[in-house]
Amino acid sequence: MVFRLVYTSKAIASVTDEDLEDILSKARSNNPRLGLTGLLMFHNSEFFQVLEGREASVEALFKKSPKTLDTSRSNVSTPVKSRRACSVIGVWPMRPFHRMRTVNC
């Protein structure tokens, strides 16, 4: 069983492409050692994140993540937690994300 935690947060400062690459680089470096996989999306100052792995590791990272890995986040949502038979993210230490562009329809 894989433990999954999903949450959202809001950037309280401007986030550049370099900032996003720094977050991704740290995750790719740290997550394999912790047995974690993840997905991070960013759009209009909002983050959406999925973390998967052993429950203790996921919970520990979530508790420190907005405070120590990225101090520019606020309004962290109540996480949605679940256990699944398999990972939806696979083997990615932190799945690549793309800054979504606003489309005027």
C-alpha positions in Angstrom: 0.0 0.0 0.0 1.1 3.5 -0.9 0.2 6.4 1.4 -0.8 9.6 -0.6 -1.2 13.1 0.7 -2.6 15.9 -1.5 -2.8 19.6 -0.5 -2.8 23.1 -1.9 -1.0 26.3 -0.8 -0.7 29.9 -2.0 2.5 31.8 -2.8 2.8 34.9 -0.7 5.6 36.3 -2.9 6.3 36.3 -6.6 7.5 32.9 -7.8 9.9 32.8 -10.7 10.7 29.9 -13.0 14.1 29.7 -11.2 12.3 29.4 -7.8 10.2 26.5 -9.2 13.3 24.8 -10.6 15.0 25.1 -7.2 12.0 23.4 -5.5 12.1 20.7 -8.1 15.9 20.2 -7.7 15.7 19.9 -3.9 12.8 17.4 -4.2 14.7 15.3 -6.8 17.7 15.2 -4.5 15.9 14.5 -1.2 12.9 12.4 -2.2 14.7 9.2 -3.3 16.6 9.0 0.0 13.2 9.3 1.8 11.4 6.8 -0.5 9.0 9.5 -1.7 7.6 10.4 -5.1 5.7 13.6 -5.8 3.9 15.9 -8.2 3.9 19.7 -8.0 1.9 22.1 -10.1 1.9 25.9 -10.0 -0.6 28.3 -11.5 -1.7 31.9 -10.6 0.2 31.8 -7.3 -1.4 28.5 -6.3 0.5 25.3 -5.6 -1.1 21.8 -5.9 1.1 19.0 -4.5 0.8 15.2 -4.3 3.3 13.3 -2.1 3.4 9.4 -2.0 5.5 6.9 0.0 5.6 5.5 3.4 3.1 7.3 5.7 5.7 8.4 8.3 8.0 9.8 5.6 5.2 11.6 3.8 3.8 13.1 7.0 7.2 14.2 8.2 7.9 16.0 4.9 4.4 17.6 4.9 4.9 19.0 8.4 8.1 20.7 7.5 7.7 21.4 3.7 6.0 24.8 3.6 8.2 26.0 6.5 11.6 24.8 5.5 11.6 23.9 1.9 9.6 26.8 0.7 9.1 29.7 3.1 7.0 31.6 0.6 3.8 29.6 1.0 0.7 30.3 3.1 -2.9 29.1 3.3 -1.9 25.5 3.3 -5.1 23.4 2.9 -6.1 20.6 5.1 -4.5 17.6 3.4 -6.5 14.8 1.8 -4.9 11.5 2.8 -5.5 8.0 1.3 -3.9 4.6 0.9 -3.7 3.1 -2.5 -2.5 -0.2 -3.9 -0.1 1.5 -6.3 1.5 4.9 -7.0 -0.1 7.2 -9.5 3.2 9.0 -9.8 5.4 6.0 -10.4 9.1 6.3 -9.8 9.5 10.1 -10.2 11.3 11.7 -7.2 9.3 14.8 -8.2 7.4 14.7 -11.4 8.2 17.6 -13.7 5.7 20.4 -13.6 5.1 23.2 -15.9 4.0 26.7 -15.0 0.5 26.8 -16.5 -0.3 29.8 -18.6 -3.6 31.5 -18.3 -5.7 31.1 -21.5 -8.4 33.7 -22.2 -11.4 32.0 -23.7 
